[in-house]
Amino acid sequence: MSRILVTGATGRLGQLIVERLVAQNRTVRILTRRPEAARDLFGATVQIFAGEFADRISLDAATQGVDRLLLLSPISERLAADQIVVADAAQAAGVRRIVKISGSDWTIDPPGLSISGDAHAAVEQYLRRLAIDSVSLRPNAWMQVSLANTIRQVLVGNPISVANPEAGVGYIDARDIADVAVHQLLDEKVSSTPLNLTGPEIVTPRQIASLLSTVLKRPVALVERPPSALTPDADFEHRAVAQFGCLIAAGRAAVTTGVVASLLGRPSRSIEAFISEQLAIEAALAG
Ligand SMILES: NC(=O)c1ccc[n+]([C@@H]2O[C@H](COP(=O)([O-])OP(=O)(O)OC[C@H]3O[C@@H](n4cnc5c(N)ncnc54)[C@H](OP(=O)(O)O)[C@@H]3O)[C@@H](O)[C@H]2O)c1
């Protein structure tokens, strides 16, 4: 059975992808700077290779004997360079397929509006030139990140504070991204174009406030604030996040596609279901 290497495996999305591959009895290898933490997470279910993107020797070792690669790295100034060096190591090792976790479609197209989207676009272009099958997954904003944070804020009594209460987002549940990633890793062939992944519906902050008011049986306040100002010394990640905020406030993330449903043969997970689950998790943590 072919071996699959996952980078970013100990992170939010990577863990979900590894769990799914292991549940299907796939041979999974991961690359991590923190082998002990990885052992705590995955036990003996995966092969753990200690290494990092800046260490080509560790990349050559990790890609040896690998057939498929799930390529994920965090938003950073080094995103493009890191992912390109992993792709080079994969090509040298004879890897046959790369599934890349890319940026949201609205950060990539049109170019020049997001430093993070532009970095992902550079990697996508590089992958297209390699003699390896590859596909880029472009997920919309994840429910598990900004929406989960909004719910936590509301539960501690804070209002929902946004630049534009009417700017919707086609949030996607990260479990759906993981399901699509596994599908593209294991299917006979990959999509020939980038996959724009979204949830089933667009919700605005005003609608989220209303949904939460109904479930919590109390009013949830919504306040409008100016977009976050950046200090001149802000690092890459903070600049990227500030740009996401501006693009979302301009309505760019108000997109849904049927890609998850058409690939997986079932609807993508809904916002209502995520909110109920998240409230149950927070209640269990508090109790
Ligand atoms: N959140 C969203 O709404 C959203 C939307 C679209 C796209 N994305 C994309 O999703 C990606 C982030 O995914 P995530 O949130 O799951 O990541 P994350 O939780 O921040 O995890 C980062 C992972 O990268 C690994 N890593 C970091 N630096 C490394 C290095 N130098 N060498 C080797 N491994 C390294 C870490 O492993 P160790 O610490 O174990 O080494 C960890 O597993 C980004 O590319 C982002 O653009 C996110």
The ligand as an SDF file (V2000), in Angstrom:
LIG
                    3D

 48 52  0  0  0  0  0  0  0  0999 V2000
   -7.8830   29.3030    8.9200 N   0  0  0  0  0  0  0  0  0  0  0  0
   -8.4770   29.5610    7.7670 C   0  0  0  0  0  0  0  0  0  0  0  0
   -9.6270   30.0750    7.7310 O   0  0  0  0  0  0  0  0  0  0  0  0
   -7.7580   29.2010    6.4770 C   0  0  0  0  0  0  0  0  0  0  0  0
   -8.4270   29.4100    5.2460 C   0  0  0  0  0  0  0  0  0  0  0  0
   -7.7730   29.0510    4.0510 C   0  0  0  0  0  0  0  0  0  0  0  0
   -6.4870   28.5140    4.0880 C   0  0  0  0  0  0  0  0  0  0  0  0
   -5.8500   28.3410    5.2850 N   0  0  0  0  0  0  0  0  0  0  0  0
   -4.4610   27.8160    5.2620 C   0  0  0  0  0  0  0  0  0  0  0  0
   -4.2810   26.7820    6.2090 O   0  0  0  0  0  0  0  0  0  0  0  0
   -2.8980   26.7420    6.5900 C   0  0  0  0  0  0  0  0  0  0  0  0
   -2.7940   26.6780    8.0940 C   0  0  0  0  0  0  0  0  0  0  0  0
   -3.3330   25.4590    8.5450 O   0  0  0  0  0  0  0  0  0  0  0  0
   -3.5300   25.1790   10.1110 P   0  0  0  0  0  0  0  0  0  0  0  0
   -4.2740   26.3240   10.7390 O   0  0  0  0  0  0  0  0  0  0  0  0
   -4.0640   23.8060   10.2540 O   0  0  0  0  0  0  0  0  0  0  0  0
   -2.0070   25.2480   10.6120 O   0  0  0  0  0  0  0  0  0  0  0  0
   -1.4910   25.3300   12.1220 P   0  0  0  0  0  0  0  0  0  0  0  0
   -2.5290   24.7950   13.0540 O   0  0  0  0  0  0  0  0  0  0  0  0
   -0.9230   26.6950   12.3360 O   0  0  0  0  0  0  0  0  0  0  0  0
   -0.3020   24.2620   12.1070 O   0  0  0  0  0  0  0  0  0  0  0  0
    0.9300   24.5460   11.5140 C   0  0  0  0  0  0  0  0  0  0  0  0
    1.6290   23.2160   11.2190 C   0  0  0  0  0  0  0  0  0  0  0  0
    2.8100   23.4790   10.4560 O   0  0  0  0  0  0  0  0  0  0  0  0
    3.9220   22.8160   11.0360 C   0  0  0  0  0  0  0  0  0  0  0  0
    5.1020   23.6590   10.8870 N   0  0  0  0  0  0  0  0  0  0  0  0
    5.2190   24.9740   11.2150 C   0  0  0  0  0  0  0  0  0  0  0  0
    6.4440   25.4170   10.9300 N   0  0  0  0  0  0  0  0  0  0  0  0
    7.1320   24.3490   10.4320 C   0  0  0  0  0  0  0  0  0  0  0  0
    8.4800   24.1630    9.9800 C   0  0  0  0  0  0  0  0  0  0  0  0
    9.3490   25.1850    9.9640 N   0  0  0  0  0  0  0  0  0  0  0  0
    8.8460   22.9440    9.5330 N   0  0  0  0  0  0  0  0  0  0  0  0
    7.9700   21.8950    9.5540 C   0  0  0  0  0  0  0  0  0  0  0  0
    6.6790   22.0070    9.9830 N   0  0  0  0  0  0  0  0  0  0  0  0
    6.2800   23.2170   10.4130 C   0  0  0  0  0  0  0  0  0  0  0  0
    3.5720   22.6050   12.5000 C   0  0  0  0  0  0  0  0  0  0  0  0
    4.2030   21.4000   12.9110 O   0  0  0  0  0  0  0  0  0  0  0  0
    5.1460   21.2120   14.2020 P   0  0  0  0  0  0  0  0  0  0  0  0
    4.9020   22.3770   15.1270 O   0  0  0  0  0  0  0  0  0  0  0  0
    4.6900   19.8980   14.7780 O   0  0  0  0  0  0  0  0  0  0  0  0
    6.5240   21.1560   13.6380 O   0  0  0  0  0  0  0  0  0  0  0  0
    2.0590   22.4380   12.4540 C   0  0  0  0  0  0  0  0  0  0  0  0
    1.7250   21.0760   12.2490 O   0  0  0  0  0  0  0  0  0  0  0  0
   -2.2420   27.9970    6.0130 C   0  0  0  0  0  0  0  0  0  0  0  0
   -1.4850   27.6620    4.8730 O   0  0  0  0  0  0  0  0  0  0  0  0
   -3.4360   28.8720    5.6580 C   0  0  0  0  0  0  0  0  0  0  0  0
   -3.1670   29.7820    4.6000 O   0  0  0  0  0  0  0  0  0  0  0  0
   -6.4630   28.6620    6.4760 C   0  0  0  0  0  0  0  0  0  0  0  0
  1  2  1  0
  2  3  2  0
  2  4  1  0
  4  5  1  0
  4 48  2  0
  5  6  2  0
  6  7  1  0
  7  8  2  0
  8  9  1  0
  8 48  1  0
  9 10  1  0
  9 46  1  0
 10 11  1  0
 11 12  1  0
 11 44  1  0
 12 13  1  0
 13 14  1  0
 14 15  2  0
 14 16  1  0
 14 17  1  0
 17 18  1  0
 18 19  2  0
 18 20  1  0
 18 21  1  0
 21 22  1  0
 22 23  1  0
 23 24  1  0
 23 42  1  0
 24 25  1  0
 25 26  1  0
 25 36  1  0
 26 27  1  0
 26 35  1  0
 27 28  2  0
 28 29  1  0
 29 30  1  0
 29 35  2  0
 30 31  1  0
 30 32  2  0
 32 33  1  0
 33 34  2  0
 34 35  1  0
 36 37  1  0
 36 42  1  0
 37 38  1  0
 38 39  2  0
 38 40  1  0
 38 41  1  0
 42 43  1  0
 44 45  1  0
 44 46  1  0
 46 47  1  0
M  CHG  2   8   1  16  -1
M  END
$$$$
